[in-house]
Amino acid sequence: MAKFPDYLENKTIFDEKDFFDGNRFKFYEFALFLYEEYHGCYIDNRPHVFTGKKYEPLNIDVVRKMTIKYIPSLREQQNKEVYQKLKTLCMNNYQEQCSARYIGLKNGIYDIVEEKLKAFSPQYYITNIIDVDFNEQAQSDLIERFIKDISNDDEEVEQLIYEMIGYGLYRDNFLQVAFFYYSPGGNGKTTLLKLLHHFYNPENTTALSFNDLNDKFKPANLQGKLVNIADDIDPNRIKDTGNFKIIVTGNYITLEFKGQDAFEFKPYVKLIFASNELPMSNDKSEGFYRRMVIIPMLRKFGKGGQKKDPMLLNKLITPHNMSALLNLALKGLKRTLENNEIIEPKITRKTKEEYQFDNNPVLQFIEDATDKDYRQLPVVEGRNTDKAYEIYQIWCANNGYHHMNKMNFSKELSKLGYKSVAYWSKVQEKTKRFYVKETTNKIYDTNGTILKTLQ
């Protein structure tokens, strides 16, 4: 917990006798004193007190620290009673976190709009402080060289990394994207994530995996965090992206800690994942892909690649280097705010397209199906829907995929421009449905003969 500064603790002349009536301790009066002294309030449906730089969640440990400063003779049961009364008093003062333009730093509150450092004050309802000083003169060749190296000398990727770091400082998910670092290993990914963990301050970070986001209790830990940094994302198939989408878009979500009542909050945490391989997902919607920024890391370090420095992380995280990284991140954030979007380099777009193809067996099936050197008859276009689905099932079995049901198969085809149309089948002597596109010029009966030629 943050240390209460002397100016805050000593600003009121305190007399312990004021809170006793003989031997009777005045619980309410002492709780009221603490409430006024430490600017008690409710933020994000939780009680908070101002600890000199930021507002910190109120809990029994915070109260113990307060009472041992003022009345060290209080018993534990009295501490608990003070805590309950102070928590109730905080409910009289509901506050929202101040504008995301204000960023809590080690030596003050930085205003990204005015580009100025302001003094700490209880008027700034901020719950996050990163342990980095603002020094506008700070520069670091080492930091810039490291980012350039892991970007494989791709200037667009460099810019993206700085913009991502700056976005992590901004307490609003206006970009509505998450970041996926992808690499086969040995290319600086782990060093980067450890650097970010240190930069943002561990108390402002979590490390939930993608699948943890759908746990009943774990996502509650995201409340009040700046970034979630998860290394080695589970390569197993992603089955549910519901909470992921809510968190990335910054919409209100209802969660709970184990054994406590559910609560609602608006997350501003930025999700950063890393893996040696990107996990496949059941969600193939544009809404899912749109929220992904995939960052390939192609530079090889160590054996067979660029020389590796085992002490690099220790060199990177010096206070001066962190101030230099902060300047680069703030410049990146400024660009993002001005453009209202984050840069998406050519290589990230290409990697996402490849991921979408790999993640959707139907796309792969269609590519095989349209290979004229491989097929004498179209597999889908102009074919009976039952026959096309039968061929798809065989293709899945031969290629190691689990096939989806026919309804979902048709839905995926509809995204690709296919629709089903009814025609009379001469072979089966009844009406059957066939897949067609705007380019379809022939309809094939169930035995493969041409049933109809379209204009």
C-alpha positions, -999 to +999 in steps of 0.1 A: +000+000+000+012+035-007+028+055+022+006+083+036+027+115+031+036+136+060+018+167+047-015+148+046-010+130+079+001+160+099-021+187+084-047+185+112-037+188+149-048+155+163-058+148+199-066+112+208-087+124+237-113+140+214-124+105+204-130+090+238-157+097+263-141+083+294-133+048+284-159+047+256-144+050+221-163+072+197-163+050+166-183+073+144-164+105+153-131+088+145-144+073+112-157+108+103-123+123+110-106+098+087-133+103+060-126+140+059-089+138+063-084+112+035-112+124+012-132+092+014-154+085-016-169+057-037-152+051-071-163+022-094-186+009-067-158+005-042-148+028-012-115+047-017-093+071+003-067+095-010-032+085-001-012+115-013-009+106-050-039+086-059-071+071-045-066+037-031-093+010-024-103+010+012-098-022+031-091-034+066-053-032+060-056+005+050-076+012+081-051-006+103-024+017+089-045+048+097-054+038+132-019+028+142-007+063+132-034+080+152-045+057+180-022+027+181-039+013+212-070+003+193-079-034+193-086-054+162-123-054+168-123-016+171-104-014+138-131-035+121-158-013+135-140+019+123-136+002+089-173-005+086-183+030+095-157+046+073-169+025+044-205+036+050-194+072+051-176+068+017-210+059+002-221+095+008-196+107-018-198+089-052-172+100-077-162+090-112-125+087-122-113+119-137-108+123-174-084+098-191-064+129-202-048+128-168-021+102-163-007+094-129+031+094-128+057+091-100+063+129-099+029+143-107-002+141-129+005+145-166-022+162-187-019+148-223-040+176-237-020+205-222+012+184-223+020+196-187+029+179-154+006+190-126+010+186-088-008+157-070-041+167-056-073+150-043-092+168-070-078+142-095-098+111-089-071+087-102-065+052-089-034+043-111+001+057-107+030+043-127+064+044-110+081+065-137+091+101-135+082+125-163+113+141-177+107+156-211+145+157-218+150+120-212+162+100-242+176+065-245+195+049-274+192+016-256+154+017-255+151+028-291+176+002-302+157-025-284+123-015-299+139-013-333+154-048-330+122-065-319+104-047-346+128-063-371+137-027-383+101-022-395+093+014-388+056+008-388+059-019-362+080+004-341+054+031-342+027+005-334+046-006-302+050+030-289+013+037-297+003+005-279+023+014-248+008+049-248-027+035-252-021+014-221-017+046-201-050+060-212-080+050-191-105+046-219-108+018-244-118+041-273-098+021-299-116-011-289-087-034-298-065-060-281-029-069-289-015-103-298+023-107-301+031-137-322+065-153-326+081-187-328+103-179-298+137-164-291+129-129-305+125-106-275+089-112-268+095-122-231+119-093-225+093-068-239+065-081-217+087-080-186+097-045-196+060-035-199+052-051-166+078-030-149+069+002-168+032+001-159+039-009-123+029-044-112+000-032-091-016-018-123-013-051-142-029-086-143-019-117-161-052-135-171-051-158-201-076-154-228-097-183-215-095-168-179-117-140-192-147-163-192-140-176-157-167-168-131-144-149-107-110-141-123-121-112-146-131-092-115-094-087-110-093-065-141-111-037-123-089-007-119-060-022-139-042-005-168-030-036-187-034-073-187-002-089-199-004-127-206+025-145-219+022-179-236-015-177-243-032-211-242-029-226-278-062-245-272-092-234-293-110-203-280-146-213-274-161-181-261-152-145-269-181-128-251-163-112-222-133-105-244-154-083-267-171-065-237-137-057-220-120-046-252-149-022-261-150-008-225-186-016-220-201-021-185-197-057-173-211-074-142-186-096-123-179-108-088-151-119-065-155-153-049-178-150-018-188-114-025-217-097-042-216-091-079-208-056-090-208-036-123-178-016-136-165-002-169-131-017-177-103+004-192-077-024-190-058-030-222-054-067-232-020-078-243-014-115-252+017-133-265+021-168-279+043-189-301+013-198-321-021-181-324-050-201-310-079-210-333-113-196-323-149-207-327-157-170-333-151-162-369-171-129-370-158-097-383-164-082-348-138-106-333-112-101-360-117-063-360-106-062-323-074-081-329-041-063-336-016-091-344+021-081-341+045-107-355+080-106-340+104-119-366+139-110-354+158-140-340+180-136-309+205-161-295+217-192-314+213-187-351+204-151-348+214-117-333+236-118-303+216-120-270+224-100-239+213-119-208+215-086-188+194-066-212+163-063-191+182-050-161+198-023-184+164-014-199+145-008-166+167+020-151+147+051-140+162+072-168+154+046-195+118+043-182+114+081-184+127+079-220+102+052-228+074+073-212+082+101-236+080+078-266+048+063-253+032+098-247+041+108-283+025+076-295-006+083-275-008+118-288-007+105-324-034+079-316-057+106-301-052+129-330-058+102-356-085+084-335-069+051-346-038+031-341-015+024-369-019-011-384+013-020-403+012-039-436+028-069-419+001-070-392-027-068-418-011-096-437-007-118-406-043-112-396-055-122-431-034-154-428-049-160-393-084-156-406-078-181-433-061-206-409-089-201-384-117-209-408-117-244-424-146-234-446-124-208-463-097-234-468-124-259-481-137-233-506-101-226-518-096-263-524-131-265-540-124-238-565-091-254-577-100-263-613-069-285-616-082-306-587-120-307-594-139-315-626-171-303-611-176-274-587-179-286-551-202-259-538-212-234-565-243-247-583-243-279-563-271-294-542-267-283-506-268-318-492-241-330-516-219-300-509-221-305-472-213-342-476-181-333-495-173-308-468-176-334-441-152-358-460-128-329-466-127-321-428-121-358-419-092-360-444-077-327-432-080-332-394-109-308-387-141-312-368-169-303-392-196-279-382-233-286-386-250-279-418-268-248-406-235-232-395-219-244-427-245-225-447-241-194-425-203-194-433-210-198-470-235-169-469-207-146-456-188-156-488-217-146-510-235-179-514-272-184-510-294-214-514-321-215-542-347-242-548-348-261-581-366-293-593-342-322-592-348-346-621-329-373-604-347-372-570-380-360-586-385-334-560-375-298-551-340-295-537-319-265-527-287-255-544-258-231-535-255-202-560-235-169-562-239-140-586-213-157-608-230-191-610-239-201-645-248-238-641-268-259-617-258-295-612-282-323-603-274-347-575-257-371-600-235-343-614-253-338-646-262-302-657-297-295-645-300-259-656-280-232-673-284-197-659-282-165-679 
